[in-house]
Amino acid sequence: MGWQEFMRLEHRRLEERREGMLRRTLGDPLPGETIEQLERIGERDRLRASHGLVAVVGSDGRASYRYIDALGADDIENRLAAEWLEEGWLKQRAKRRMNGADAVPVPKHLR
């Protein structure tokens, strides 16, 4: 994937987040979660997106936020790592929902 294609995809994802995609994806609370907690996670994500912020995971494994227009080609791996972290959490939630299990901890960068 080239840089321009990557940035087009990132801008599209940012727009989806502005529109509340994460909150819709979370659905109803799992045991151990509250609707307020999910609303707060969704609203914070929506606000970050409205400010043009995207998550990146550094080489130390810690997540932080950067302005989308400040990303460089060397940030692709860090940006993808943040996406994989979120996707993994969402997949774990879906699996636990099917099994009726308690919620998994929320990744720090989404709290």
Protein Blocks (a to p, Z undefined) as FASTA:
>chain_A
ZZklmmmmmmmmmmmmmnommmmmnmpadehiafklmmmmmmmmmmmmmnopacdddfko
pacdddfklpcfklmmmmmmmmmmmmmmmmmmmmmmmnopacddddfklZZ
